[in-house]
Amino acid sequence: MINRIIELLEGLNERVGGIISWGAVLMVCVISLDVICRYLFQFTFIWIVEIEIYLFGFMFLLGSAYTFKHGKHVRVDVFYSKLSEKGKAIIDLIGGVLFLMPWCYIVITTSWKYAYSSFLVGEGSPQPGGLPFLYILKFSIVIGFLFLILQGLASILKSIDTIFNKK
C-alpha cells in the first residue's frame, strides 16, 4: 500500500517534470527571438521579456518537486553521504516532517492569498505593453509548492519504509 502511494506521487511529479522540461526549449527560443530583435533590429517588446520571466518562474517553481525527487536539490552534505541507508532515511524523515512540510504549508497558505487577491483585481503587468495575467505567475507559486509537498510526502513515506523495512 505504501509503495503504491509513493509510486503515484512520484509518477505525478515525474510527468510534471517532463512537461516542464520542455519549457527550457521554449525559453531558449523566446530568448533567441529577443536577442535577434534587440541586436539586429534595435528593438524589443516588453511582453517578450516578461514571457522569459514567466517561463523561468514556471520552470523553477513547477520543477522543484521533480528536482527534489531526483535528489538534485541543495543539501548540506557534511555527514549525510557517510550515513547508512537507514541513517539517511532518519535524517530525511526528520527534515521532511520538521522543515519541508511546515515550510510548504506556510508558503502555500501565504501565496494563495497573494495570488487570489491578484486574480480578483485582474492584476497585469505594471509595464505598458506587458502581459495582462500576472496572477497566473503568482498561482504557480501555490501549484509548485503543492507539487513539492506531495513529493515531500512521498519522501517521508519512503523514509518510513526504509526505517521499518526488515530487509
C-alpha positions in Angstrom: 0.0 0.0 0.0 2.7 2.5 1.0 4.7 1.7 -2.2 1.6 2.3 -4.3 1.1 5.8 -2.8 4.8 6.6 -3.3 4.6 5.4 -7.0 1.5 7.5 -7.5 3.0 10.7 -6.0 6.4 10.3 -7.7 4.7 9.4 -11.0 2.8 12.7 -10.9 5.9 14.7 -10.3 7.8 12.8 -12.9 5.2 13.7 -15.5 5.1 17.3 -14.4 8.9 17.5 -14.6 8.9 16.0 -18.1 6.4 18.6 -19.3 8.1 21.5 -17.5 11.5 20.5 -19.0 10.1 21.5 -22.4 9.8 25.0 -21.0 13.6 25.2 -21.3 13.4 24.6 -25.0 10.6 27.2 -25.3 12.6 29.7 -23.2 15.7 29.3 -25.4 13.5 30.0 -28.5 12.0 33.1 -26.8 15.3 34.4 -25.6 16.8 33.8 -29.1 14.0 35.8 -30.6 14.5 38.6 -28.1 18.3 38.7 -28.8 17.8 38.8 -32.6 15.2 41.6 -32.3 17.4 43.5 -29.8 20.7 43.3 -31.6 19.7 43.0 -35.3 16.7 45.4 -35.3 17.5 47.5 -32.2 14.1 47.0 -30.5 12.4 44.6 -28.1 8.9 44.1 -26.8 8.3 44.1 -23.0 5.9 41.2 -23.4 8.8 39.1 -24.8 10.9 39.9 -21.7 8.0 39.1 -19.5 7.5 35.7 -21.2 11.1 34.9 -20.4 10.5 35.8 -16.8 7.3 33.7 -16.7 8.9 30.7 -18.3 11.8 30.8 -15.8 9.4 31.2 -12.9 7.3 28.2 -14.1 10.3 26.0 -14.6 11.8 26.9 -11.2 8.6 26.6 -9.2 6.8 23.7 -11.0 10.1 21.8 -11.5 11.2 21.9 -7.8 9.4 18.7 -6.9 11.0 16.9 -9.8 14.4 18.2 -8.7 13.7 17.1 -5.1 12.5 13.6 -6.4 15.9 13.1 -8.1 17.9 14.4 -5.2 19.3 17.4 -7.1 18.2 19.9 -4.6 20.6 21.8 -2.3 21.8 19.8 0.6 24.5 20.4 3.2 26.3 17.0 2.7 28.8 17.1 5.5 27.8 13.9 7.3 24.8 12.7 5.1 26.9 10.9 2.5 28.7 8.8 5.1 25.5 7.5 6.7 23.8 4.2 6.1 20.6 4.0 4.1 18.7 3.8 7.4 20.6 6.8 8.8 19.8 8.8 5.6 16.2 7.8 5.9 16.1 9.1 9.5 17.6 12.4 8.5 15.2 12.7 5.5 12.2 11.9 7.8 13.1 14.5 10.4 13.9 17.1 7.7 10.7 16.4 5.9 8.4 16.4 8.9 10.0 19.3 10.8 11.1 21.6 8.0 9.8 20.8 4.5 6.2 20.1 5.2 5.7 23.1 7.6 7.5 25.4 5.2 5.4 24.3 2.2 2.3 24.8 4.2 3.3 28.4 5.1 4.2 29.2 1.6 1.0 27.7 0.2 -1.3 29.5 2.6 0.5 32.8 2.2 0.9 32.7 -1.5 -2.7 31.6 -2.0 -4.0 34.9 -0.5 -1.4 36.8 -2.6 -2.4 35.1 -5.9 -6.1 35.1 -5.2 -6.2 38.8 -4.5 -4.2 39.4 -7.7 -6.8 37.3 -9.6 -9.7 39.3 -8.1 -8.4 42.6 -9.3 -7.2 41.2 -12.6 -3.7 42.2 -12.0 -1.5 42.5 -15.0 2.0 43.8 -15.7 2.7 47.3 -14.5 4.7 47.9 -17.7 3.0 49.3 -20.8 2.7 46.5 -23.3 3.3 43.9 -20.6 1.4 40.6 -20.1 -2.1 41.0 -18.7 -2.3 37.9 -16.5 0.3 38.4 -13.7 -1.8 36.3 -11.3 -1.0 33.2 -13.4 2.6 33.5 -12.4 1.6 34.1 -8.8 -0.6 31.0 -8.8 2.4 29.0 -10.0 3.9 29.6 -6.5 0.9 27.8 -5.0 0.9 25.0 -7.5 4.7 24.5 -7.3 4.6 24.2 -3.6 1.7 21.8 -3.8 3.8 19.5 -6.0 6.7 19.9 -3.6 4.5 19.0 -0.6 3.3 15.9 -2.5 6.9 14.9 -3.2 7.8 15.6 0.4 5.1 13.2 1.4 6.5 10.6 -0.9 9.9 11.1 0.5 8.6 10.8 4.1 6.8 7.6 3.2 10.0 6.2 1.6 11.9 7.1 4.7 9.4 5.4 6.9 9.5 2.3 4.7 13.3 2.3 4.8 13.5 2.7 8.6 10.9 0.0 9.4 11.6 -2.4 6.5 13.1 -5.7 7.8 15.2 -6.4 4.7 
